[in-house]
Amino acid sequence: MHQNILAILLCQLALAYSKYLENNIKTAYQLTVEAITYANESGIKIRHYPLPIFLELLYEFDRLHYDPVPQFEFKSEMHKLLKVQTFISKVLHYASRVKQWWQRERMTIKYTQP
């Protein structure tokens, strides 16, 4: 029988989040670990957060001193995000400077042409 592993992962994480909202953190944690473990064992390489609420779950598990979810330890995930944010900020900063330069050059070219 063919199984859609990604669909199972997303549904199980959505169920985990539902349990989290019901304040059933232990079940939410168990469902999250099972989903990530199943995906890893099935050969799915998770490179991005499966759902936007995933980081919220990781935070709550870390805050309550649960063991890290396999492959997704909260503090290292935050460090990765901060590195990406720093990189994006630098790119945006340089893009802004290039835009300013280009606007100055256009003005210079526009006014120096006969």
Secondary structure, DSSP 4 states (H G I P E B T S, - for coil): ----HHHHHHHHHHHHHHHHHTT-HHHHHHHHHHHHHHHHHTT----S-SSTTHHHHHHHHHHTTPPPBTTB-HHHHHHHHHHHHHHHHHHHHHHHHHHHHHHHHHHHHHHH--
